[in-house]
Amino acid sequence: MGVEELFNYGYSTELVRFSLVAGAVVGLFLYERFEIAGGGIVLAGYLALFVRQPSYIAFTFGIALLTWVLVTKVLARYVLLWGRNRLAIMIFVGATLAWAIEAVWGMSRLPFEAHVVGIALPALLANDFQRQGVLRTSTAAGAGIVITFALLSLMEWLVYARPI
């Protein structure tokens, strides 16, 4: 009985690691230079791996937006949410929404796939939506993803001498 692979990113292990580190550096640069956060330090590097599957990125942002609305506009009326408490609730709500939507979508016969990237990424985005706004967070995340993907493409070309 072997260990099953969780997900095939379409990249070598080294390039996946590079993407995560490059995304963290890009995220830190954007925060230090422009004081904008793009949904956590791992988000840009992780989502840059999925640029070739834009529906994955769109569903991740969609679940983040839905999580933000449910937690800050609905649950916050009944429960005191702040700091780590709020983040923990956002992770729970985001993961639950992602699993539920993927299960329902999987039973449908729609022509494209619906997958949310990571369990915690929608919650990290939702948390920054709450802190600095949807537009500001989405702009920072988008910029981080594009810059990280450019670096990933360059690294892949340098290492394998072939474009993505």
Backbone torsions as a table, in degrees:
resi	resn	phi	psi	omega
1	MET	NA	110.0	-177.0
2	GLY	-91.9	173.2	177.4
3	VAL	-86.2	129.7	178.9
4	GLU	-86.6	145.2	177.8
5	GLU	-74.7	135.6	-180.0
6	LEU	-72.8	-45.5	-179.4
7	PHE	-157.7	138.0	174.9
8	ASN	-94.9	110.2	-176.3
9	TYR	-77.2	-14.6	-176.1
10	GLY	84.5	8.0	178.9
11	TYR	-128.8	159.4	174.4
12	SER	-69.6	162.8	179.0
13	THR	-58.8	-38.9	-179.6
14	GLU	-63.7	-41.1	-179.9
15	LEU	-71.4	-31.9	175.0
16	VAL	-64.6	-45.7	177.7
17	ARG	-61.2	-44.0	178.4
18	PHE	-58.5	-43.9	-179.3
19	SER	-60.6	-43.3	-179.9
20	LEU	-64.9	-42.4	179.2
21	VAL	-69.8	-44.9	179.2
22	ALA	-61.8	-40.5	177.8
23	GLY	-62.3	-38.1	177.8
24	ALA	-66.0	-42.5	179.3
25	VAL	-65.3	-44.1	178.2
26	VAL	-62.2	-43.9	178.7
27	GLY	-60.8	-42.6	177.6
28	LEU	-64.4	-41.1	177.7
29	PHE	-60.8	-48.4	-179.4
30	LEU	-61.2	-37.3	179.7
31	TYR	-71.0	-45.3	-178.1
32	GLU	-69.1	-38.2	-175.7
33	ARG	-82.0	-43.3	-173.1
34	PHE	-116.1	-2.3	-179.7
35	GLU	56.3	42.7	175.0
36	ILE	-126.4	138.0	178.8
37	ALA	-109.0	140.5	-176.1
38	GLY	-110.1	38.6	174.7
39	GLY	89.8	35.7	176.8
40	GLY	100.3	159.6	-172.4
41	ILE	-73.8	-22.8	-177.9
42	VAL	-95.0	-10.9	-171.1
43	LEU	-60.6	-50.5	-175.7
44	ALA	-61.5	-45.1	-179.8
45	GLY	-66.0	-37.5	-178.9
46	TYR	-72.4	-46.7	-178.3
47	LEU	-73.3	-23.7	175.4
48	ALA	-61.2	-27.7	177.4
49	LEU	-69.5	-15.5	-175.8
50	PHE	-113.2	18.0	180.0
51	VAL	-60.5	-32.1	178.6
52	ARG	-74.3	-9.2	174.8
53	GLN	-122.6	74.1	-174.5
54	PRO	-61.0	-26.2	178.3
55	SER	-65.5	-30.8	177.1
56	TYR	-63.9	-44.2	-180.0
57	ILE	-66.8	-42.2	179.8
58	ALA	-62.5	-43.0	179.1
59	PHE	-67.9	-34.2	177.0
60	THR	-63.5	-45.0	177.2
61	PHE	-66.3	-38.3	178.3
62	GLY	-62.4	-44.2	177.8
63	ILE	-65.9	-37.2	177.6
64	ALA	-62.9	-43.6	179.5
65	LEU	-64.6	-44.1	178.4
66	LEU	-64.2	-40.5	177.0
67	THR	-61.2	-46.5	180.0
68	TRP	-58.7	-46.2	-180.0
69	VAL	-62.7	-48.1	-177.7
70	LEU	-63.1	-42.1	-176.4
71	VAL	-76.5	-47.2	-173.3
72	THR	-84.2	-27.2	-177.2
73	LYS	-101.6	-26.0	-177.5
74	VAL	-108.0	-62.2	-176.4
75	LEU	-64.2	-35.0	-178.0
76	ALA	-63.3	-19.2	176.3
77	ARG	-70.9	-25.7	-173.2
78	TYR	-113.2	-20.3	-175.4
79	VAL	-131.4	139.1	175.8
80	LEU	-76.0	114.1	-177.6
81	LEU	-120.9	126.0	177.3
82	TRP	-158.4	152.4	174.9
83	GLY	55.4	-130.8	-177.8
84	ARG	-65.3	-31.9	175.5
85	ASN	-55.7	-51.1	-178.7
86	ARG	-63.1	-43.6	-179.9
87	LEU	-63.2	-42.2	178.5
88	ALA	-62.0	-42.7	177.7
89	ILE	-65.2	-40.2	178.4
90	MET	-63.7	-39.1	177.0
91	ILE	-63.3	-45.2	179.2
92	PHE	-62.2	-48.9	-178.6
93	VAL	-65.0	-45.0	-179.7
94	GLY	-61.8	-45.1	179.4
95	ALA	-65.0	-41.9	179.7
96	THR	-63.5	-45.4	178.0
97	LEU	-61.9	-44.1	-179.6
98	ALA	-60.6	-48.3	-179.4
99	TRP	-63.6	-42.3	-178.5
100	ALA	-65.2	-46.5	-178.3
101	ILE	-67.5	-40.9	177.3
102	GLU	-62.6	-38.6	179.5
103	ALA	-66.1	-46.2	179.8
104	VAL	-67.0	-43.3	-179.8
105	TRP	-63.0	-38.2	179.5
106	GLY	-63.4	-28.0	178.6
107	MET	-81.7	-16.0	-179.2
108	SER	-83.2	170.9	179.5
109	ARG	-113.3	36.5	180.0
110	LEU	-73.9	151.8	-171.2
111	PRO	-77.3	-3.1	178.2
112	PHE	-134.0	158.5	-175.3
113	GLU	-84.2	152.8	175.1
114	ALA	-125.1	107.3	176.8
115	HIS	-132.6	140.3	175.8
116	VAL	-99.3	132.7	-178.1
117	VAL	-80.7	118.7	176.4
118	GLY	71.3	155.8	179.5
119	ILE	-85.6	-37.0	-175.0
120	ALA	-94.7	-16.0	-175.5
121	LEU	-60.1	-44.3	176.9
122	PRO	-59.4	-36.5	179.3
123	ALA	-68.7	-38.8	177.6
124	LEU	-64.5	-41.3	175.5
125	LEU	-63.3	-47.2	-179.2
126	ALA	-60.1	-38.5	179.0
127	ASN	-63.2	-42.8	177.1
128	ASP	-72.5	-30.7	172.7
129	PHE	-56.5	-42.8	-178.1
130	GLN	-68.7	-37.3	-175.8
131	ARG	-77.8	-39.9	-172.1
132	GLN	-132.4	3.6	177.1
133	GLY	100.6	154.6	-176.5
134	VAL	-69.2	-46.8	-176.5
135	LEU	-64.2	-46.8	-178.8
136	ARG	-63.2	-43.9	179.6
137	THR	-67.2	-43.4	-179.6
138	SER	-64.3	-38.4	177.4
139	THR	-63.8	-45.7	179.2
140	ALA	-63.9	-43.6	179.5
141	ALA	-64.1	-44.9	179.6
142	GLY	-60.9	-45.2	178.7
143	ALA	-62.6	-43.1	179.0
144	GLY	-63.1	-40.7	179.5
145	ILE	-65.1	-46.2	-178.4
146	VAL	-64.1	-46.3	-179.9
147	ILE	-64.2	-43.4	-179.9
148	THR	-65.2	-41.2	177.8
149	PHE	-63.1	-38.6	177.2
150	ALA	-62.1	-43.7	177.7
151	LEU	-65.2	-40.6	178.1
152	LEU	-62.9	-43.3	179.0
153	SER	-63.3	-43.7	178.1
154	LEU	-61.6	-46.0	179.7
155	MET	-62.4	-42.5	179.2
156	GLU	-63.9	-40.0	178.5
157	TRP	-64.7	-41.6	179.5
158	LEU	-66.3	-40.1	-176.6
159	VAL	-77.8	-43.9	-173.7
160	TYR	-107.9	-1.8	179.0
161	ALA	53.4	39.2	175.3
162	ARG	-150.3	139.4	178.8
163	PRO	-73.8	162.3	179.8
164	ILE	-70.9	NA	NA
